[in-house]
Amino acid sequence: MAITTTKSAYRKGIVDALPFVLVIIPFASLFGLLATEAGLNVFETLTFSILVISVPAQFTSLRLVQYYGPTAI
């Protein structure tokens, strides 16, 4: 299948990524809720999500931050 225009390639990429977005939304919402309950503000939560890419690592690190664990881990 040949892609003729940049717009159609962009549209195909969005359609191909939709299943992943549907999986990411619940985890992102849950992390945002838990991060704000742990005392992080919106900027800190977004920065945390950008810097820590792995979802399990985000939840583990958040638990360490919540219970005053060392940040060097």
C-alpha positions as CSV (number, residue, x, y, z in Angstrom):
1,M,0.0,0.0,0.0
2,A,1.6,3.2,-1.1
3,I,1.1,6.3,0.9
4,T,0.6,9.3,-1.4
5,T,0.5,12.3,0.8
6,T,1.9,13.4,4.2
7,K,-1.6,13.9,5.5
8,S,-2.7,10.3,4.7
9,A,0.5,9.0,6.4
10,Y,-0.3,11.1,9.5
11,R,-3.9,9.9,9.5
12,K,-2.7,6.3,9.2
13,G,-0.3,6.7,12.1
14,I,-3.1,8.1,14.3
15,V,-5.4,5.2,13.4
16,D,-2.7,2.6,14.0
17,A,-1.9,4.2,17.5
18,L,-5.5,4.2,18.8
19,P,-5.4,0.8,20.4
20,F,-2.4,1.9,22.5
21,V,-4.0,5.1,23.5
22,L,-7.1,3.2,24.8
23,V,-4.8,1.1,27.0
24,I,-2.7,4.1,28.3
25,I,-5.7,6.3,29.4
26,P,-6.7,4.2,32.4
27,F,-3.2,3.8,33.7
28,A,-2.5,7.5,33.2
29,S,-5.7,8.4,35.0
30,L,-4.9,6.1,37.9
31,F,-1.3,7.4,38.2
32,G,-2.5,11.0,38.2
33,L,-5.0,10.3,40.9
34,L,-2.5,8.4,43.1
35,A,0.2,11.1,42.5
36,T,-2.1,13.9,43.6
37,E,-3.2,11.9,46.7
38,A,0.5,11.4,47.5
39,G,0.9,15.2,47.6
40,L,2.4,15.9,44.2
41,N,1.1,18.9,42.3
42,V,0.1,18.8,38.6
43,F,3.5,20.0,37.4
44,E,5.3,17.4,39.5
45,T,3.0,14.7,38.3
46,L,3.5,15.5,34.7
47,T,7.3,15.8,35.1
48,F,7.3,12.5,36.9
49,S,5.4,10.9,34.0
50,I,7.7,12.3,31.4
51,L,10.9,11.3,33.2
52,V,9.8,7.8,34.4
53,I,8.5,6.0,31.3
54,S,7.8,2.6,32.7
55,V,4.3,2.4,34.4
56,P,5.3,-0.1,37.1
57,A,8.4,2.0,37.9
58,Q,6.1,5.0,38.2
59,F,3.9,3.3,40.7
60,T,6.8,1.9,42.7
61,S,8.6,5.2,42.7
62,L,5.5,7.1,43.8
63,R,5.1,4.7,46.7
64,L,8.7,5.4,47.7
65,V,8.2,9.2,47.5
66,Q,5.0,8.9,49.5
67,Y,6.7,7.1,52.3
68,Y,9.8,9.3,52.3
69,G,12.1,6.8,50.7
70,P,15.4,7.9,49.3
71,T,15.2,9.5,45.8
72,A,18.5,8.0,44.7
73,I,16.9,4.6,44.3
